[in-house]
Amino acid sequence: MLKFLAKVFIKNYDDYTNGDVRTAYGKLSGGVGIISNILLCIAKIVTGILTSSLAITADGINNLSDAGSSVITLIGFKLSNMPADRDHPYGHQRIEYITGLIVSFIILIIGILLMKSSIDKIINPVSENLSTKTQIVMIGVLFIAILVKLWQSMFYRKAGKLISSTTLMATSTDSLNDCISTSAVLISLIVSLIFPNILLDGYMGVVVSVFIIISGIQLIKETVSPLIGEAPTKEFTDEIVTKLLSYSGVLGIHDLVIHTYGPAKTFITVHVEVDSKVDIITSHDTIDNIEHDFMREKNICLVIHMDPVDITNEKTLVLKDKITKILFDVDPILHFHDFRVVHGATHTNILFDVVVPVKYKYNNDELRKILDDEVYKLDPTYNLVITIDQDFSGRE
């Protein structure tokens, strides 16, 4: 259904990184949510009034709140696609995270309210004394509602994965929670139909509300994380590194930093090593082509710092291999870049940047002392000059 609707309503529907296309998917999902939830709301409230069922009427009101969540989603996607301005030069895409956070809080509040009403039912159980015909009608309405909500959840989840939207993923979870809560009401109705003296509403409600509250807390964590600034996924980082190293003339990369200002707004800076013997105009042309390719193919703003390296000096290469072994022996996770050697009359300076992961077991002074001692064993005239970098790439 999503693919069919996308083809009908969205131009260039398969260009998921395009801001306008992402907004169109968000609007489509919001529209589907508003229409389907309002229809469910009307059906349940009408059934609840005709059968004098407070439970179904309340479930219908819950669907009305879901329609409100869909409106929030729709507004969020609209606002997040606003162009950059003087106060927000990187755009407004993080608004999408805020709308996801609002939906997550709505889920949490619904779970708490359901918990309260369920406990009240346990403390003060009330037998509805509904006729068999009325109960069968209620069961039929709830069964159809579960199918619609399950379809909604699958629709939102598929759209959310296509455009990497935390808001749609949160909305998908909300719809799935509704399936579970409505299923609990349905099960209790069926049990009451078979065993009139058994009242399960309150107990089933407590179980469902606990599940909804846990889901709401988890979703809040997931939507807050990108707002704070989370590390890129290893898969995305590996994809970027693999593409960079695929270009002829690129000897290596380091100091990779990835910033996201929304699911479709990514900025990357990186140092790229090139052969110092190659003409600088040629190397610069390669760097320009890489930056242009990333923008054209991935809609990523890439800024590259070019590092010329000497790959022909035998003495430097031999010493580099020795330093590589020292770092590996200290900790295999360590790696380095910008390796240079400056020979003097009384000593030799060895300069490089060593990259450490976040929350490393040694502090900077401890690591320098360890490396100084190991290099001193090679030759007392070696003087180590190192800069310690933190790995921001998320590849550790």
N, C-alpha and C positions, 0 to 999 in steps of 0.2 A: 504493500500500500504506500509506503514512504516513497519508493522509487517512482511509482505512478504519479503521485501528487507532486513530487519534485519536478518531474518532466513537464507536467501541466503548468505549474505555477512559478518555476524558478528557471531563469535564463542561465545557461552555462552551469547547470545543476551539479556537475561532477568536478567543478573547480573549488574544492573545499577550503583552500587557503585564502581565497579571495574574500575580502571583507564584506562586500555587497552580497556575495553568495551565502556567507555564514549568517548574515543578518536575515536573509530571505528564509533560510532554514529555521532560524529562531522564530520568525513571524509565522511561518507555516505551522510549526509545532505549537506555538501559543494559540493560534486560531483553532487548530484541531482540539486542543485542550479546552478552550472556552466553549466551543459548540457541544462537544461530547459531554462535558461536565454539566452544562446547563440542561441538556436533555435528560441526563441521569437524575439531576436535582428535581426536575419537574415530575418525572415518572415516580420517584420515591416519595416525594411530598404528597402527590395526589393519592398514591397507594396508601400512604400512612394515614391520611385524613379519612379515606373511605373505609379503612380497616381499623381506625382508632389506634394505630400502632405508633407509639412514641419513638420506639427504636428505629423504625424505618424513616420516620420524619426527621429524626436527628441525623441519620445517615445521609439523607437528602441535603440537609443543611451543610454537612461536611463536604458534599460534592460542590455546593455553592462556594465554599472556601477554596476548593481546588480550582474552580473557575477563576477566583480572585488571584490565585497563585499563577495561573496561566497568563492573566493580565500583567502581573508583575514581570513574568518572563518576557512577554511581548515588549513591554516598555524597556526592559533591560537591554534587549538586543537592539532596539531602536536607538537608545542613548549610547550604547557602546560603539556604534558605527559612526558617531559624529566625527567630523574631521578634526585634526589637531588644531590647537589654537595657541596663543601666546602663553597662557597659563598651563597648558597641557600639551607640550610639544611632541609627546610620544603618543598622542591619541587618547581615547577614552575606553579602550577595550576592557580595562579592569572593572568597569561598571558591571560587566557580566558576572564577575566573581561576587560582587555585592548582592546582586539579585539572587544568585545561588545561595548566598548566606541567609537572605531573608526567607527564602523557601525552606531552608534547613531549620530556621527558628520556628517557622509555622508548623513544621512536622513535629518538633520537640514540644511545642505548646499543645498541639492536638493530643499527643501521647500523654502529657500530664493531665489534661482535662478528662481524657478517657479513663485514666487510672483513678481519678477522683470519683467519677460517676460509677465506675465498676465497683469500687470499694463500698460506695453507698448502697449499691444493689445487693452486695454480699451481707451488709449489716441489716438492711431493710428489704428483704426479698418480697417481691410482689408477684402473685400469680395473675397472668393476663386473662385466663379463661376464654381464649379465642376459639372460635369454631374451627372445625377441620378444614372447611372450605376457605376460610380466611387465611389460615396458616399456609395452605397450599399456594394461594395467590401470592403471599409474602415470599415464600420459598422461590417461586418462579421469578419474581421481580429481582430478588437478591442474586439468583443464579445468573440472570442476564447481566446484572450490574457487574458481577465478578468477571465475566467474559470481556465486557467492555473495558474494565480497568486493567485487565491483563494485557489486552491489545494496546491500550494506552502506554503501559509500562514498556512494552517491547518497541513501540513506535518511538518513544522518547529516547530509549537507550540506544537504538540504532542511529538515530539522528545525532545524539550526543557523541557517539563514537566517531561518526563521520566527520564532525566539525570540531572534535575535542572540546566539548562544552561541559563544564562542571555544573552549570545551571540545569541543563537538560538531563544530566545524569542524576542530579538531586531530585528533579521532578519525576524521573522514572522510578526512583526509589519510593517517592511519595505515593505514586500510583500502585506500586507493589504492596506498600503498607495498607492501602485501602482494600486491596484484594484480600489480604490476610484478615483485616478487621471485619470486613463484610462476610468472609468465609466463617469466621467465628460466630457471627450472628446467625448465619445460615445453619451451621452445625447445631447450635443451641435450639433453633426452631425445630429442626428435624428430630432432635432428641425429645423436645417437649411434645412433639406430635405423637411420638411413639410412647413416651413415658411422661404423662402429664404432670406427675408429682415431682419430677426432677427439674430444678431451676439452675441452669448453667451460665446464664447471661453474665453475671458478675465475675465468676471465676475465669471464664473465657476472655472477658474484657481485660482483666488484670494481666493475663499472659500476653495478649496482643499489645497492650499499652507498654509493657516492659520492652517488647521488641521494637516498637515505634520509637520509644525514648532513646534506646541504644542506637538505632539507626540515625535519629536526629543528631545525637552527639557526634557520631562518626562523620556525618555529612558536614557538620560545622567545622570539624578539624580539617576535612579535605578542602573546604572552600576558603578557610582562613589561610592555609599553607601558601597558596600562590599569591595571596595578598601580601603576606610577610616577605616572600621572596624565596622560593624553594629551588633546590638544585635541579638541573635538567635531568631527564631520564638517561640511563646508560645507553639505551637503544638509540635515542636521538643524538647523543654525543658521539657514539661510535659511527653513526651515519655521516655526521659532519666531518669527523676525522678521516674516514675512508674516502670521502669525496675530495677533501683537500689533498690527500696524499696521492690521488689518482692522476694529478696533473704532472705533465713532464716538466722537469726543472725544480720541482719541490722536493727537497732533501729531507725535510722533517718539519714538525710544528711544535710549538709550546705556547705557554701563557694563553691558553684558550679560555675565554670568558663569554658566557652566554647569558643575556638578559632577556626576559620576556615581559612585555607590557600588555599581555592578553594572548589568547590562544593563537591569533594570527598576526602578532606583532612581535617579532624577534630581532634582536640586535646581537651581533657577535663580533668580538675582536680577537685577533690571534696573531702570533708571530710566526712567520714562515721562513724557513732557512733555504737559501739558494747558494749556488756555487759562486764564490767571490771572483773566480776567473772569468765567468760569463759577463758579457757586456751589460752594464747596468740598465741600458735602455731595453734590452731584450728581457731581462728579469722583471723590470717594471711593467712591461707589456703583459707578461704572464700573470702578474698580480692583478692588473686591471681586468683581465679576462675572467679570472676566478671571481672577483667581486661582482662583475656583471652577471655571470652565470648564476650565482647564488640568488641575486635579486630576481632574475628572470624566471628561474626554474622553481625556486622555493619561497619567493617573496621574503627573503631574509636580507637585512641590511648588514653586510659584512665589511669590516674595516681590517686591513692587513698591514702589519708592520713587517717590513722586509729585513731579514738578518742575513747578510753575506757571511759565509763560513769557508774557511780554508780546508779543503779535503785532499791536499797534495803533500803537505809537510809531514814527512815520515816520523820525525821525532815527536811532533805534536800528536799524531795518531797513536803512536806507541804509548805515550803518556796518558792519553785519553782512555785507552783500553785498561790501563792499570787503575785509573780512577773509577772506571766502571766496575771493576772487580771489587774495589774497596767498598763502594756504595752497596753492591749486591751482598757482600759479606755482612755489612752492618745491618741492612734490612732490604730484602728483595723488592719491597714496594717503592723504594727511593729511585728517582731518576733525575737527570740534570740536563742543562742546555747552556747555550752561549759559552762554550768552552774555549778558553784562550790561554796562551802561554807567553809570558814576557821574560826573556832571558836577560840577566844582569851579570855584572862582574863578580859579585859576591853571593847572589842568591837568584832564584827563579820564582817569579810569581805565577801561580796557577789560579786562574779566575773562572768561575762558573756559577750558575744559579742551580740550587738543588730544590726540588719540588717535594713538599711533604703534604700528607693528607690532613684533613680537618681533625682536631683533637689527637694529635700525634703523641706517642708515648714519651718522646724527648722534647724538652723545650729547646728554643733556638741556641742558647748558650751551651747546653749539654751536647747537642748534635755537633756544633762547631768544634768542641773539645775532642769529641770522639774522632771526627774526621782529621783534625789537626794531628792527633797522635798517630793515626794510621799513615798519613802522608809523610810525617817525620821519619817513620820507619823506612820508607822508600829512599829518602835522601834528606839529610838534615838541612840542606840548602834550599829545599822547597818551601815556599811560603804560600799558604792557602788563603785566598781572598774569595769568599763565597757570599752569595745573597740567598737567603732562604725564602722561597715562594710558597704560598699556600695554593693547593689545587682547588680551583673553583669549577672544574669541568664536570664533576660528579662521576668520574670514571674509576675512582678508587674502589 
